[in-house]
Amino acid sequence: MAEKVDLASAYRRLKSPNIKTRKRALKIIHDYKRFKKAN
């Protein structure tokens, strides 16, 4: 099961009822923001 790790799908996953999924989505968004700042 491959998960898309782009920002759009991460934001969509934040609305998921699954807590694990939401946490993972938050981490993706966080990492993405940190990555953008580094560049």
SULDA-V186466 format. One record per pair of residues at least 6 apart in sequence whose ideal C-beta (glycine too) atoms are under 7 Angstrom apart, sorted by the first residue. I is the first residue (numbers start at 0). J is the second residue. Records with the same first field share a line. If there is no record, write none. Layout:
I->J, J
This chain:
4->27
6->28, 31
9->24, 27, 28
10->28
12->20, 21, 24
13->21, 24, 25
15->21
